[in-house]
Structures are given as C-alpha cells and as structure tokens.
Amino acid sequence: MREELDAKLARFEELERLLADPAVLADSQRMSSVAREHGGLARVVRRYQAFLAVEEEINEYTEMLAGDDADFRELAETELPILEKRRDEEWDVILDGCLDDPDADRSRCIVELRAGTGGDEAALFVRDLFEMYRRYATEIGWNVEVMDASPTELGGFKELVIGVSGGEVFRQLQYESGGHRVQRVPNTETKGRVHTSAATVAVLPEPEDVEVSISSDEYRKDLFCASGPGGQHVNKTTSAVRLTHLETGIVVQCQDEKSQHKNFAKALRVLKTRIYERQRQIEHEKRASERKGLVGSGDRSQRIRTYNFPQNRVTDHRLNQNFNLDQILAGRLNLLFDAMAERVRQERRSGAVAR
C-alpha cells in the first residue's frame, strides 16, 4: 500500500508541474485531461502528505524519548500518544480513499433498466424502479433525463435509459447494478396468484468528452421513425437515431426527443459511456479478486434484491437485510445506500488487511 501511495504522490507532483507548463496550458484538451487526473488524485494525496507529516513528527519525538534530556523526554511522552492517534486516523481515511472505485466521484452516470422474465408485469416493474430512482433524485436535488425509452401499451417499459447528474451520483448508485426481482399479484391476475418477474439495472459512469473521443468514421449512424407502445409510429419523420460502434459492435439508439439532432447527441453520450464501461470492465478484470463477494462484478445476471409486495418487504440479498417496501418505493433509498456503503467499507478494509 505504501508503494502505491508513493507512486500516486510522485504522479501528483508530476501533474502539478504539467499544470504550470505553458505547452499544456495552450492545449485545452490535454489541459482538461491533466486537470481531471490531478483532481482525482488530490484527495488521497493530500491526506497522504498529512500522514507523512505526522509520521515525521512521531519520528522526531521518538528520538527525543530516547535522548538524555529529561524535559524533552517528558514532552515526547505527552505528545506521542496524540500524534499516533492522529496518524492512525489519517491512515484510516487514506485506506478508504485508496480502496474506493476510481470513478466513485463521477457526477454523471447512465442508468439502463430492462424488463426480464415476466412480460408486461416485468415492464411495469421497470416503470416502478424508474419512479423509485426519480423520487430519490428529486429529494436530494439530482437531475434525471430520459435518454431512450421503449414503452408498452400497459404503461411499462421494455427498456429505459436515463441520465442522472448531481453530487456523488455514481458513488451512491453504483451498487444498484444487477438483477431486481418483484413478487406481487399483477392487476391482470384474476385468481389472486403471486407472480415473480424480474428486471435488470446497469449503472455506468459517464465519462467526460476528453476521456472518450469518437470520430464519425468509427460508428455507423442510422435514422428511423420513432415508435410508441405496440410499435405505433408516434411521428412520421426520421428523428430516431441508432449508432453502431464498428470496433466493438456496441449499438445504442435514442428516440425520446422529437429532434434528430438532440437524439443524436444523447445517443453519442450513451455510446461513449458504454465504450468507457467496456474499458472499465477490462481494467476491473485485472483486479477481479478485489470485486468478488459483496461488491460482485456489477453483472446484471447477479440477483441483488427482491421486492415482495404481499409482505411489504424489500430484501437486499448482499446485505441479507430487509427494508420496508413502501419506504423504498417512495424514494427512501438512503436507507439501502447507507447500509451498503458501510458494508462495502468493512469488506474492502478486511480485504486490504488480508492482502
């Protein structure tokens, strides 16, 4: 860990020199990239510098304690416990910062919700999940925009892609990725039987433009008419946009806006986000052991939560803990997020100690 921190400190100092370099200042794209990396390292490095300063003081007082001067020894005996406590506190903060996801401080992310098994009921569950996230976002001042939607005739969504922006967006939403299961009696059920349906959620950090650059010759752009529930055309103009990234085969589409230009801009944001996520997954595989267990891989096939309507209960399977369904659907997701944050923190710290 100390070797990693020393490397971060050296890189941080190098970036500070680059920020003062006239050649970098003249290149806006490089300047943005350097500034972002510098900002990403700043919190941990500043704490590490404070830790090193305290450690240096401890070494000085330790030498006093071993010296012949009685007054210095008495001073050292008084100050050392205080400094050692400060050092331990600084190290705890540093440890948490180093074990955090590098993208945790992102202020924008893309959330993709898709209906799984359960047909129309699964699509309605996607709508419920969207409303749950929207209520929470409204409560804490986040902004939510629909990027793309595939509605059904009953008011649900086969697929819904939204952009969320605001303070600590990815830090709080990152563990929502996975399978969400619902158990309830559908409105169309005449015999009162409980049905089980599912939806998947993927939360992807949205990169800055300078981090993922895509030229027009790297993707294919297709235009088509936007459609409504049941395949009905909601307009007769080719305003909907589909982008296919040629290298990776990633396909995205946006049709929520009436303007082709706005749909294209949204589709490009989603495409860049998925490409960035692909790069993240490759990097995460290199340190897969750190992501096993509670945190998991963020794979949508991993079932993370069950919403049981008959028992008014939400069960988070990673926490092995139950929550009140009405509260969660009303947007009180802080109850889940706080519990998850503490559990992840404990697991990461235990894993770091083990390594």
Secondary structure, 3 states (H helix, E strand, C coil): CHHHHHHHHHHHHHHHHHHCCHHHHCCHHHHHHHHHHHHHHHHHHHHHHHHHHHHHHHHHHHHHHCCCCHHHHHHHHHHHHHHHHHHHHHHHHHHHHHHCCCCCCCCEEEEEEEECCCHHHHHHHHHHHHHHHHHHHHHHCCEEEEEEEEECCCCCEEEEEEEEECCCHHHHHHHHCEEEEEEECCCCCCCCCCEEEEEEEEEEECCCCCCCCCCHHHEEEEEECCECHHHCECCCCCCEEEEEECCCCCEEEECCCCCHHHHHHHHHHHHHHHHHHHHHHHHHHHCHHHHCCCCCCCCCCCEEEEEECCCCEEEECCCCEEEEHHHHHCCCCHHHHHHHHHHHHHHHHHHHHHC
